Amino acid sequence: MVNDTIANTTRVAHDWGLASYLGGAMFGKFALNPAVRVIESKPDRGKVANTAWNGYNVINAVSLGAVATGWGAARLTEARPDRLSGRERDLARVKDGFVIFTVLAGIASGIQGARLAKQVPDGAVPIESGVEPAEETPKTAATIQRSLGVLGNVSILSGVGLVVTNAILAQTNHSRPPARRGILRRNG
């Protein structure tokens, strides 16, 4: 049996990481990236967007680490297949996929964002918006920027999928009769 304090800590880290990562991705997609259009200079738009995103990279990295660590710890203990009902096992496998997909999308976004910022001094890549290249955007930078648009969508979709799966899994667990939960815990 896992100490409740450790289980609670890893669950809180997992949920905080997911909230922080998904919230940042959604803020960037729907607020920051379009907002840079109010800046007249297209290179300044790039500089602001790159500075903001690269400033959030540490938070994203810590958040993704918390998501993966929290779920990994659960899978080794209370969310082991032998401690779950058939429905919970299926949901846990779906969650495994979303965790992996979310972490990979986040890593790829961080790499591409760093690459974009290095295309010109001070990250001042001329852009229309956070994920839309300007006519004068260098070809390599434009390709990287477009990939960031796709990765942003993937990050949001996988993060939402993870939230949904997390909620269904938690509700399924809470809906299971207490005696059954106790039996599974004692026998696991």
C-alpha positions in Angstrom: 0.0 0.0 0.0 1.3 3.5 -0.9 1.6 6.1 1.8 -1.3 8.6 1.4 0.9 11.6 1.6 3.1 10.3 -1.2 0.1 9.3 -3.3 -1.5 12.7 -2.7 1.7 14.6 -3.5 2.3 12.8 -6.8 -1.4 13.2 -7.8 -1.3 16.9 -7.0 2.0 17.3 -9.0 0.4 15.4 -11.9 -2.8 17.6 -11.9 -0.9 20.8 -11.4 1.5 20.0 -14.2 -1.4 19.2 -16.5 -3.3 22.4 -15.6 -0.1 24.5 -16.0 0.8 22.9 -19.4 -2.6 23.0 -20.9 -3.4 26.4 -19.6 -0.2 27.8 -21.1 -0.8 26.2 -24.4 -4.4 27.5 -24.6 -3.3 31.0 -23.5 -0.6 31.1 -26.1 -2.9 29.8 -28.9 -5.9 31.9 -28.2 -4.4 35.0 -26.6 -0.7 35.6 -26.9 -0.1 34.5 -30.5 -3.0 36.6 -32.0 -2.3 39.6 -29.7 1.2 40.2 -31.1 -0.6 41.5 -34.3 -1.0 44.8 -32.4 2.7 45.4 -32.5 3.5 47.3 -35.7 7.0 45.9 -36.4 6.9 42.3 -37.6 10.4 41.6 -36.2 9.3 43.0 -32.9 6.2 40.7 -33.0 8.6 37.7 -33.3 10.9 39.0 -30.6 8.0 39.4 -28.2 6.4 36.0 -29.1 9.7 34.2 -28.9 10.7 35.9 -25.6 7.3 35.0 -24.0 7.3 31.4 -25.2 10.9 30.8 -24.3 10.3 32.3 -20.9 7.5 29.7 -20.4 9.6 26.8 -21.5 10.9 26.1 -18.0 7.4 26.0 -16.6 6.3 23.7 -19.5 9.3 21.4 -18.9 8.6 21.2 -15.1 4.9 20.7 -15.8 5.4 17.9 -18.3 7.8 16.3 -15.9 5.2 16.5 -13.1 2.5 15.0 -15.4 4.8 12.1 -16.4 6.2 11.5 -12.9 2.8 11.7 -11.2 1.2 9.2 -13.6 4.2 7.0 -13.7 4.2 6.7 -9.9 0.5 5.9 -9.9 1.0 3.2 -12.6 3.7 1.6 -10.4 1.5 1.6 -7.3 -2.3 2.2 -7.0 -3.0 2.3 -10.7 -1.2 -1.1 -11.5 -3.4 -3.2 -13.8 -4.0 -5.8 -11.1 -5.5 -3.1 -8.8 -7.9 -1.8 -11.5 -11.3 -3.0 -12.8 -11.5 -3.9 -16.5 -12.9 -0.5 -17.3 -10.2 1.2 -15.3 -7.5 -0.8 -17.0 -8.8 0.3 -20.4 -9.0 4.0 -19.3 -5.5 3.8 -17.7 -4.1 2.5 -21.1 -5.8 5.4 -22.9 -4.3 7.8 -20.3 -0.9 6.2 -20.8 -1.2 7.1 -24.5 -2.3 10.7 -23.8 0.5 11.2 -21.3 3.1 10.0 -23.7 1.6 12.0 -26.6 1.3 15.2 -24.5 4.9 14.9 -23.2 6.3 14.3 -26.7 4.3 17.2 -28.2 5.6 19.4 -25.4 9.2 18.4 -26.0 8.8 18.9 -29.7 7.3 22.4 -29.2 10.1 23.4 -26.9 12.7 22.3 -29.4 11.0 24.0 -32.3 10.4 27.2 -30.3 14.1 27.3 -29.4 15.1 26.7 -33.0 12.8 29.5 -34.2 14.2 32.0 -31.7 17.7 31.2 -33.0 16.9 32.0 -36.6 17.7 35.7 -36.2 19.4 37.7 -33.5 17.2 38.3 -30.4 14.5 36.0 -31.8 13.2 38.9 -33.9 11.8 36.7 -36.7 9.4 38.8 -38.7 5.9 37.3 -38.2 2.2 38.1 -38.8 1.1 36.4 -35.6 2.6 33.8 -33.2 2.1 30.9 -35.6 1.7 32.7 -38.9 4.8 33.7 -40.9 5.0 37.1 -42.6 5.9 37.4 -46.3 9.5 38.3 -45.3 9.9 35.5 -42.8 13.0 33.4 -43.9 11.9 30.1 -45.3 13.4 27.9 -42.6 11.9 30.1 -39.9 8.5 30.0 -41.6 8.6 26.2 -41.7 9.5 26.0 -38.0 6.7 28.5 -37.2 4.1 26.5 -39.1 5.2 23.4 -37.3 4.7 25.2 -34.0 1.1 26.0 -35.0 0.5 22.3 -35.6 2.3 21.3 -32.4 0.2 23.8 -30.5 -3.0 22.2 -31.7 -1.7 18.8 -30.9 -0.7 19.9 -27.4 -4.1 21.3 -26.7 -5.9 18.3 -28.1 -3.8 15.8 -26.3 -4.0 17.9 -23.1 -7.8 18.0 -23.3 -7.9 14.3 -24.0 -5.8 13.7 -20.9 -8.0 15.9 -18.8 -11.1 14.1 -20.0 -9.6 10.7 -19.5 -8.4 11.7 -16.1 -11.8 12.8 -15.1 -13.6 9.7 -16.4 -11.0 7.5 -14.7 -11.4 9.3 -11.4 -15.2 9.1 -11.6 -15.1 5.5 -12.5 -12.9 4.8 -9.5 -15.1 6.8 -7.2 -18.2 5.1 -8.5 -16.8 1.7 -7.7 -18.3 0.3 -4.4 -16.0 1.0 -1.4 -15.9 -2.7 -0.5 -14.6 -3.6 -4.0 -11.9 -0.9 -3.8 -10.8 -2.2 -0.4 -10.5 -5.8 -1.7 -8.5 -4.7 -4.7 -6.1 -2.6 -2.5 -5.6 -5.5 0.0 -5.0 -8.1 -2.7 -2.7 -5.8 -4.7 
